[in-house]
Amino acid sequence: MTPALTTSFIIPHKGRLELLHQTVASIHAQTRYDWIESIVVVTMNTDPICFENDDKVIVLTIPDAPSISYQRNQGAAKSSASYLAFLDADIELAPEWLETCHRLLAERPVRHMVSAMQRCKHDDNPIERVRSALSNAALDVNVSFLPGRNLLLSRDDFFEAGAFPEHLKTCEDYYFTERVSARGELFYTSKTWYYHLGEDASYWETFSKERWRSEYNLLSVRGRSVPVAEWPSLLLPFWFVLSAVLGIIGLLIANEDITNIALLAAIAPLIVYSIRLYAKNTGTLRLWDIVKFYAAYFPGRALGTTIGIKKAISSIKDSKIQQIRCTQQSKNECKKSGTPLKRPLRVMEFICPTGYYGAERWVIALAKNMDRTHVLCELVVTHECAEPLEVSKQFEALGLPCHAIPLRNRFDLSAIYTLSQLLKKRQIDVLHTHGYKSDILGVIAAKYAGIPAVCTPHGFENAEDWKLRAYLWLGGLSFRFFNVLSPLSPQISHDLTKTY
């Protein structure tokens, strides 16, 4: 196995076992099977799933998984491969999928994610053929976001993008891939392909599926910039709702003109989209099949988005509660209250290093020994020189994200704002500081970001310089504002109680 190309396949699963087995079989059929480290299946099924004589398959059973994002993140945490391939549990990969996607990913250093086109089988129904045509509207180009059916990216990019957003039950793939696109190119290729096995059996199923998917449309917009290509899918549902309301008003007041205008307004997008898709796929799709598809698709999205307004309003009201997610309490308090942690706790370690000494080594040891299914660590350091820091190198060697905040001087207060924005962007639950400078900057940034802060004093210096003594005094003063103080030893705990 080429160490640099080791890949773990992550498959969230619920429901039909025969489709899952077909998906796993297509992974086993890959031309570069030697590049595969593991196949992690994260299932909500309670019945045992058996893959006989297959030492690469790992099955995690989480019946109460709150979202598909949670399943994907749990699978990623279980893996240690350099690359992650996220698949739906109802697709069949082309035999050369892994090899081709790795080659395309390596072609350009600025390319950070690759996904393959959908191919139809000869017996696919008209609904699946229309969906395939929509999915393949733009091929061999860079895109702003990608569906989550098949994705290949590096482990570093996965964690740098903040993993999948667990507060979203749908639209999580667009949210996550758009974050990856901020780091570089997302490439949608025709050089390899996949079959979709779990097709819609009826137009009612299409309507129901789109209604469910659209409930989180508005929530998925929060915390990110929305690409232009996404605006139609966000605005058209409201167009349909307004048209429907106008039509109802016309009927109630028996005004034929208003009713006709509402009807034309409702069907105009359907006609425009149908003709556009038919023109791009002349000879492969029938216009009537496209019209029937959109006749189920648009009303489903309109209803789902309307239902989602309530979810979006509730989310805004409870945003701090959702962001902290039980982390203002300790794990023990969460257990006592009966409120489980919905996903791994995201902890940001913060240190202002002057070298690679005791505190820096302790941070590395702490991150190395954390169970990543429960706690995901990231590191942020202040940077006052151009040379890379040893603690950053060691942290990144663990396969964990590392960030640097440049300082214009030894005590640059603008770092507080930069750190608070980083904590929000990375969806951090707890900030953990080490050292007087990180204590002072960190506790303010954490308060501004609305998350708890934990401080670990590593010892106290006997300083001669008055400036250093002042900083140490401020660091001691900051202890009062932390949610938790966790001294490194009983002696430091005694000194802390006596002095501060």
C-alpha positions as CSV (number, residue, x, y, z in Angstrom):
1,M,0.0,0.0,0.0
2,T,1.3,3.5,-0.9
3,P,1.3,5.2,2.6
4,A,0.6,8.6,1.1
5,L,-2.6,7.4,-0.6
6,T,-4.2,5.3,2.1
7,T,-7.9,5.8,1.9
8,S,-10.8,5.1,4.2
9,F,-14.3,4.8,2.8
10,I,-17.0,6.3,5.1
11,I,-20.6,5.1,4.5
12,P,-23.5,6.3,6.6
13,H,-26.3,3.7,6.5
14,K,-30.0,3.3,7.5
15,G,-32.4,0.8,6.0
16,R,-31.9,-1.5,3.0
17,L,-29.0,-4.0,3.5
18,E,-28.9,-5.2,-0.1
19,L,-27.9,-1.8,-1.4
20,L,-25.2,-1.4,1.3
21,H,-23.7,-4.8,0.3
22,Q,-23.7,-3.7,-3.4
23,T,-21.9,-0.5,-2.4
24,V,-19.3,-2.3,-0.4
25,A,-18.9,-4.9,-3.2
26,S,-18.1,-2.1,-5.7
27,I,-15.4,-0.8,-3.3
28,H,-13.8,-4.3,-3.2
29,A,-13.8,-4.3,-7.0
30,Q,-11.5,-1.2,-7.1
31,T,-8.4,-1.5,-9.3
32,R,-6.3,0.0,-6.5
33,Y,-7.8,-2.0,-3.6
34,D,-4.3,-1.9,-2.0
35,W,-4.8,1.8,-1.3
36,I,-7.8,1.1,0.9
37,E,-7.1,1.1,4.6
38,S,-10.7,0.5,5.8
39,I,-14.4,0.7,5.0
40,V,-16.3,2.2,7.9
41,V,-20.0,1.6,7.9
42,V,-21.9,3.8,10.4
43,T,-25.4,2.3,10.6
44,M,-28.6,3.2,12.5
45,N,-29.9,-0.4,12.0
46,T,-30.1,-2.3,15.2
47,D,-29.8,-5.8,13.5
48,P,-26.3,-7.0,13.1
49,I,-24.6,-6.4,9.8
50,C,-22.2,-9.1,8.7
51,F,-19.4,-8.9,6.1
52,E,-17.9,-12.4,6.2
53,N,-14.1,-12.7,5.9
54,D,-13.6,-9.0,5.4
55,D,-11.0,-7.5,7.7
56,K,-11.3,-4.1,6.2
57,V,-14.9,-3.4,7.1
58,I,-15.6,-1.7,10.4
59,V,-19.3,-1.5,11.4
60,L,-20.3,1.2,14.0
61,T,-23.9,0.8,15.2
62,I,-25.4,4.1,16.4
63,P,-29.2,3.7,16.4
64,D,-29.9,7.2,17.8
65,A,-27.5,9.1,15.4
66,P,-29.1,12.6,15.2
67,S,-28.0,13.2,11.6
68,I,-26.2,11.8,8.6
69,S,-23.4,14.4,9.4
70,Y,-23.0,12.8,12.8
71,Q,-22.6,9.4,11.2
72,R,-20.0,10.7,8.7
73,N,-18.0,12.5,11.4
74,Q,-18.0,9.4,13.6
75,G,-16.7,7.3,10.7
76,A,-14.0,9.8,9.9
77,A,-12.9,9.8,13.6
78,K,-12.6,6.1,13.5
79,S,-10.3,6.2,10.5
80,S,-6.6,7.1,10.4
81,A,-6.1,7.1,6.7
82,S,-4.6,10.1,4.8
83,Y,-7.6,10.4,2.5
84,L,-11.3,10.0,3.2
85,A,-13.9,8.9,0.6
86,F,-17.5,9.6,1.6
87,L,-20.2,7.5,-0.1
88,D,-23.9,7.1,0.1
89,A,-25.0,3.6,1.0
90,D,-26.9,3.1,-2.3
91,I,-24.3,3.7,-5.1
92,E,-22.1,1.4,-7.2
93,L,-18.7,2.8,-8.0
94,A,-16.8,2.3,-11.3
95,P,-13.9,-0.1,-10.8
96,E,-11.3,2.7,-11.4
97,W,-13.1,5.3,-9.3
98,L,-10.5,5.4,-6.5
99,E,-7.5,5.4,-8.9
100,T,-8.9,8.1,-11.2
101,C,-10.1,10.4,-8.4
102,H,-6.7,10.2,-6.7
103,R,-5.0,11.0,-10.0
104,L,-7.2,14.0,-10.6
105,L,-6.7,15.2,-7.0
106,A,-2.9,15.1,-7.5
107,E,-3.0,16.9,-10.8
108,R,-3.3,20.4,-9.3
109,P,-2.1,21.4,-5.8
110,V,-5.0,23.8,-5.5
111,R,-7.5,21.0,-6.1
112,H,-9.0,19.8,-2.7
113,M,-11.9,17.6,-3.6
114,V,-13.0,15.3,-6.5
115,S,-16.4,13.8,-7.3
116,A,-17.6,11.6,-10.1
117,M,-20.5,11.9,-12.5
118,Q,-23.7,9.8,-12.3
119,R,-24.3,7.2,-15.0
120,C,-27.6,5.6,-15.8
121,K,-28.3,1.9,-16.2
122,H,-30.3,0.8,-19.2
123,D,-33.3,-0.1,-17.1
124,D,-33.4,3.1,-15.0
125,N,-36.8,4.8,-14.9
126,P,-37.5,8.3,-16.3
127,I,-37.2,9.9,-12.8
128,E,-33.7,8.6,-12.3
129,R,-32.7,9.7,-15.9
130,V,-33.9,13.2,-15.2
131,R,-32.0,13.3,-11.9
132,S,-28.9,12.0,-13.6
133,A,-29.1,14.7,-16.3
134,L,-29.5,17.4,-13.6
135,S,-26.5,16.0,-11.7
136,N,-24.4,16.0,-14.8
137,A,-25.3,19.5,-16.0
138,A,-21.7,20.7,-15.6
139,L,-18.8,18.2,-16.0
140,D,-15.1,18.5,-15.9
141,V,-15.2,21.9,-14.3
142,N,-14.6,23.4,-10.9
143,V,-17.8,23.9,-8.9
144,S,-18.9,25.8,-5.8
145,F,-20.4,22.8,-4.0
146,L,-21.1,19.1,-4.5
147,P,-23.7,16.5,-3.5
148,G,-22.4,14.0,-0.9
149,R,-22.9,10.8,-2.9
150,N,-19.2,10.3,-3.7
151,L,-16.5,12.6,-2.4
152,L,-12.7,12.2,-2.1
153,L,-10.5,14.6,-0.1
154,S,-7.6,14.5,2.2
155,R,-8.1,14.0,5.9
156,D,-6.5,17.4,6.6
157,D,-9.0,19.2,4.4
158,F,-11.8,17.4,6.1
159,F,-10.9,18.6,9.5
160,E,-9.8,22.0,8.3
161,A,-13.3,22.5,6.8
162,G,-14.8,21.8,10.2
163,A,-16.3,18.3,9.3
164,F,-19.9,17.9,8.4
165,P,-22.4,20.3,10.2
166,E,-24.3,18.1,12.6
167,H,-27.1,20.6,13.2
168,L,-28.4,20.0,9.7
169,K,-30.4,16.9,8.8
170,T,-30.3,17.7,5.1
171,C,-28.3,20.1,2.9
172,E,-25.2,19.1,5.0
173,D,-23.2,18.1,1.9
174,Y,-23.6,21.5,0.2
175,Y,-22.7,23.3,3.4
176,F,-19.6,21.2,4.0
177,T,-18.3,21.1,0.4
178,E,-18.8,24.9,0.1
179,R,-16.5,25.2,3.1
180,V,-13.9,23.0,1.4
181,S,-14.2,25.2,-1.7
182,A,-12.9,28.1,0.4
183,R,-9.6,26.2,0.6
184,G,-9.4,25.4,-3.1
185,E,-11.0,23.7,-6.1
186,L,-13.8,21.2,-6.1
187,F,-13.7,19.2,-9.4
188,Y,-16.7,17.3,-10.9
189,T,-15.4,14.7,-13.4
190,S,-16.6,12.6,-16.2
191,K,-13.4,10.5,-16.2
192,T,-15.1,8.0,-13.8
193,W,-18.6,7.4,-12.6
194,Y,-21.1,5.7,-10.3
195,Y,-24.6,4.2,-10.5
196,H,-27.3,5.3,-8.2
197,L,-29.1,2.2,-6.8
198,G,-31.8,3.7,-4.7
199,E,-33.9,5.4,-7.3
200,D,-37.3,7.1,-6.7
201,A,-40.1,4.6,-7.6
202,S,-42.8,7.3,-8.2
203,Y,-43.4,11.0,-8.5
204,W,-45.0,11.0,-5.1
205,E,-41.7,9.7,-3.7
206,T,-39.9,12.5,-5.5
207,F,-42.3,15.1,-4.0
208,S,-41.8,13.6,-0.5
209,K,-38.1,13.4,-0.8
210,E,-37.7,17.0,-2.0
211,R,-40.0,18.2,0.8
212,W,-37.9,16.6,3.4
213,R,-34.6,17.8,1.9
214,S,-35.8,21.4,1.6
215,E,-36.8,21.7,5.3
216,Y,-33.1,22.6,6.1
217,N,-32.6,24.9,3.1
218,L,-32.7,28.1,5.1
219,L,-30.7,26.7,8.1
220,S,-27.9,25.6,5.7
221,V,-27.4,29.3,4.7
222,R,-26.4,30.3,8.2
223,G,-22.7,30.9,8.7
224,R,-21.6,30.8,5.0
225,S,-21.6,32.7,1.8
226,V,-24.2,31.3,-0.7
227,P,-22.9,30.7,-4.2
228,V,-24.8,32.3,-7.0
229,A,-25.7,28.8,-8.4
230,E,-27.7,28.1,-5.1
231,W,-29.9,31.2,-5.2
232,P,-32.6,29.7,-7.5
233,S,-33.1,26.7,-5.3
234,L,-33.5,29.1,-2.3
235,L,-35.8,31.7,-4.0
236,L,-38.0,29.6,-6.3
237,P,-39.8,27.9,-3.4
238,F,-40.9,31.3,-2.1
239,W,-42.0,32.2,-5.7
240,F,-44.3,29.1,-5.7
241,V,-45.7,29.9,-2.2
242,L,-46.5,33.5,-3.2
243,S,-48.1,32.3,-6.4
244,A,-50.2,29.8,-4.5
245,V,-51.3,32.4,-1.9
246,L,-52.1,34.8,-4.8
247,G,-54.1,32.1,-6.5
248,I,-56.1,31.3,-3.3
249,I,-56.9,35.0,-2.9
250,G,-58.1,35.2,-6.5
251,L,-60.4,32.2,-6.0
252,L,-61.8,33.6,-2.7
253,I,-62.6,37.0,-4.2
254,A,-63.7,35.3,-7.5
255,N,-61.2,37.4,-9.5
256,E,-60.3,35.5,-12.6
257,D,-57.4,37.8,-13.6
258,I,-55.6,37.3,-10.3
259,T,-56.1,33.6,-10.5
260,N,-54.7,33.4,-14.0
261,I,-51.7,35.5,-13.1
262,A,-51.0,33.3,-10.1
263,L,-51.3,30.2,-12.3
264,L,-48.9,31.6,-14.9
265,A,-46.4,32.7,-12.2
266,A,-46.5,29.1,-10.8
267,I,-45.9,27.3,-14.0
268,A,-43.4,29.7,-15.6
269,P,-40.4,28.3,-13.8
270,L,-41.5,24.8,-14.5
271,I,-41.7,25.5,-18.2
272,V,-38.4,27.4,-18.4
273,Y,-36.5,24.7,-16.4
274,S,-38.1,21.9,-18.4
275,I,-37.2,23.4,-21.8
276,R,-33.7,24.2,-20.7
277,L,-33.0,20.7,-19.5
278,Y,-34.6,19.2,-22.6
279,A,-32.4,21.4,-24.9
280,K,-29.3,20.1,-23.1
281,N,-30.4,16.5,-23.4
282,T,-32.1,16.2,-26.7
283,G,-32.5,12.6,-27.7
284,T,-31.9,11.2,-24.3
285,L,-34.9,12.6,-22.3
286,R,-38.5,13.1,-23.2
287,L,-39.9,16.6,-22.5
288,W,-43.0,15.2,-20.9
289,D,-40.9,13.2,-18.4
290,I,-39.0,16.4,-17.5
291,V,-42.3,18.3,-17.0
292,K,-43.7,15.6,-14.7
293,F,-40.5,15.5,-12.7
294,Y,-40.5,19.3,-12.1
295,A,-44.2,19.2,-11.3
296,A,-43.3,17.1,-8.3
297,Y,-40.0,18.6,-7.6
298,F,-40.9,22.3,-7.3
299,P,-44.0,21.9,-5.1
300,G,-42.0,19.6,-2.8
301,R,-39.3,22.1,-2.4
302,A,-41.8,24.9,-1.8
303,L,-43.6,23.0,0.9
304,G,-40.3,21.8,2.6
305,T,-38.8,25.3,2.6
306,T,-42.1,26.8,4.1
307,I,-42.0,24.2,6.8
308,G,-38.3,25.0,7.3
309,I,-39.0,28.6,8.2
310,K,-40.1,27.6,11.6
311,K,-36.9,25.6,12.1
312,A,-34.8,28.5,11.0
313,I,-36.6,30.9,13.4
314,S,-36.2,28.4,16.3
315,S,-32.5,28.0,15.4
316,I,-31.9,31.7,15.5
317,K,-33.5,32.0,18.9
318,D,-31.6,29.0,20.3
319,S,-28.3,29.6,18.4
320,K,-26.1,29.8,21.5
321,I,-27.7,26.7,23.0
322,Q,-27.1,24.8,19.7
323,Q,-23.6,26.1,19.4
324,I,-22.5,25.2,22.9
325,R,-24.4,21.8,22.8
326,C,-24.2,20.9,26.4
327,T,-20.6,22.0,26.7
328,Q,-21.3,24.7,29.3
329,Q,-21.7,21.7,31.6
330,S,-19.1,19.1,32.1
331,K,-19.7,15.6,30.7
332,N,-20.8,14.4,34.1
333,E,-23.4,17.1,34.4
334,C,-24.7,16.2,30.9
335,K,-25.0,12.6,32.1
336,K,-26.9,13.7,35.2
337,S,-29.3,15.8,33.3
338,G,-29.9,13.0,30.8
339,T,-28.8,15.2,27.9
340,P,-26.4,13.4,25.6
341,L,-23.6,15.0,23.7
342,K,-24.8,14.9,20.1
343,R,-21.4,14.8,18.5
344,P,-17.7,14.7,19.5
345,L,-16.7,17.7,21.6
346,R,-14.7,20.1,19.5
347,V,-11.9,21.6,21.7
348,M,-9.5,24.3,20.6
349,E,-6.1,24.1,22.4
350,F,-4.5,27.6,22.6
351,I,-0.9,28.3,23.4
352,C,1.5,31.1,22.8
353,P,4.7,29.1,22.3
354,T,8.3,30.4,22.9
355,G,9.8,27.0,21.9
356,Y,9.1,23.3,22.3
357,Y,9.1,22.8,26.1
358,G,7.0,21.3,28.8
359,A,3.7,23.0,28.1
360,E,4.0,22.4,24.3
361,R,4.8,18.7,24.8
362,W,1.9,18.4,27.2
363,V,-0.5,19.8,24.6
364,I,0.7,17.3,22.1
365,A,0.4,14.4,24.5
366,L,-3.2,15.5,25.5
367,A,-4.3,15.6,21.8
368,K,-2.6,12.3,21.0
369,N,-4.4,10.4,23.8
370,M,-7.9,11.8,23.2
371,D,-10.6,9.4,22.0
372,R,-11.6,11.1,18.7
373,T,-15.0,9.5,18.8
374,H,-15.7,11.8,21.8
375,V,-13.3,14.7,21.6
376,L,-11.8,16.3,18.5
377,C,-8.9,18.6,19.2
378,E,-7.5,21.5,17.2
379,L,-4.6,23.8,17.9
380,V,-4.2,27.5,17.5
381,V,-0.9,29.3,18.2
382,T,0.3,32.9,18.1
383,H,3.0,33.5,15.6
384,E,5.6,36.2,15.9
385,C,8.2,34.9,13.4
386,A,8.2,33.5,9.8
387,E,9.6,30.1,10.7
388,P,7.2,27.2,11.4
389,L,6.8,26.3,15.1
390,E,7.7,22.8,16.3
391,V,4.5,22.4,18.3
392,S,2.5,23.1,15.1
393,K,4.5,20.4,13.2
394,Q,4.0,17.9,15.9
395,F,0.3,18.6,16.1
396,E,-0.2,18.4,12.4
397,A,1.7,15.0,12.4
398,L,-1.2,13.7,14.5
399,G,-3.6,14.4,11.6
400,L,-5.3,17.3,13.5
401,P,-5.9,20.8,12.3
402,C,-3.6,23.6,13.3
403,H,-4.0,27.3,13.0
404,A,-1.7,30.3,13.5
405,I,-2.6,33.9,14.5
406,P,0.2,36.3,13.4
407,L,1.1,39.0,16.0
408,R,2.3,42.5,15.1
409,N,3.9,42.8,18.6
410,R,4.3,40.7,21.7
411,F,0.8,41.5,23.0
412,D,-1.3,42.3,19.9
413,L,-4.9,42.7,21.2
414,S,-6.3,42.3,17.6
415,A,-5.6,38.6,18.2
416,I,-8.6,38.5,20.4
417,Y,-11.0,39.3,17.6
418,T,-9.1,37.0,15.2
419,L,-9.3,34.1,17.7
420,S,-13.1,34.7,18.4
421,Q,-13.9,34.6,14.7
422,L,-11.8,31.4,14.3
423,L,-13.7,29.7,17.2
424,K,-17.1,30.6,15.5
425,K,-15.9,29.5,12.1
426,R,-14.6,26.1,13.3
427,Q,-17.7,25.5,15.5
428,I,-15.6,25.0,18.6
429,D,-17.3,24.0,21.8
430,V,-14.6,24.7,24.4
431,L,-11.4,26.8,24.4
432,H,-8.5,25.3,26.4
433,T,-5.7,27.7,27.2
434,H,-2.1,27.2,28.3
435,G,0.1,30.0,29.7
436,Y,-0.5,33.6,30.9
437,K,-0.7,35.2,27.5
438,S,-3.1,32.7,26.0
439,D,-5.1,32.9,29.3
440,I,-5.6,36.7,28.9
441,L,-6.3,36.6,25.2
442,G,-8.3,33.4,25.2
443,V,-10.8,34.1,28.0
444,I,-11.9,37.3,26.3
445,A,-12.1,35.6,22.9
446,A,-14.2,32.7,24.3
447,K,-16.6,35.1,26.0
448,Y,-17.0,37.0,22.7
449,A,-17.6,33.7,20.8
450,G,-20.1,32.6,23.5
451,I,-18.3,29.3,24.4
452,P,-16.9,28.0,27.7
453,A,-13.1,28.4,28.5
454,V,-10.9,26.0,30.4
455,C,-7.5,27.0,31.8
456,T,-4.6,24.7,32.6
457,P,-1.9,26.6,34.6
458,H,1.5,24.9,34.0
459,G,3.4,26.7,36.8
460,F,4.3,30.2,37.9
461,E,7.4,32.2,37.1
462,N,9.5,34.4,39.4
463,A,9.9,37.3,37.0
464,E,12.3,40.2,37.4
465,D,11.1,42.3,34.5
466,W,8.2,44.6,35.6
467,K,6.4,44.1,32.3
468,L,6.5,40.3,32.7
469,R,5.3,40.6,36.2
470,A,2.4,42.8,35.0
471,Y,1.4,40.2,32.4
472,L,1.6,37.4,35.0
473,W,-0.6,39.5,37.3
474,L,-3.2,39.9,34.5
475,G,-3.0,36.2,33.7
476,G,-3.8,35.5,37.4
477,L,-6.6,37.9,37.3
478,S,-8.1,36.2,34.2
479,F,-8.4,32.9,36.2
480,R,-11.6,34.4,37.8
481,F,-13.4,34.5,34.4
482,F,-12.7,30.9,33.3
483,N,-15.5,28.3,33.5
484,V,-13.0,25.7,34.7
485,L,-9.5,25.8,36.1
486,S,-7.5,22.5,35.8
487,P,-4.0,22.9,37.3
488,L,-1.4,20.5,36.1
489,S,-0.5,19.2,39.5
490,P,-1.6,19.3,43.2
491,Q,1.3,21.7,44.0
492,I,0.2,24.1,41.3
493,S,-3.4,23.8,42.6
494,H,-2.1,24.7,46.1
495,D,-0.2,27.7,44.7
496,L,-3.2,28.8,42.7
497,T,-5.5,28.8,45.8
498,K,-2.9,30.5,47.9
499,T,-1.9,33.3,45.4
500,Y,-5.1,34.0,43.5
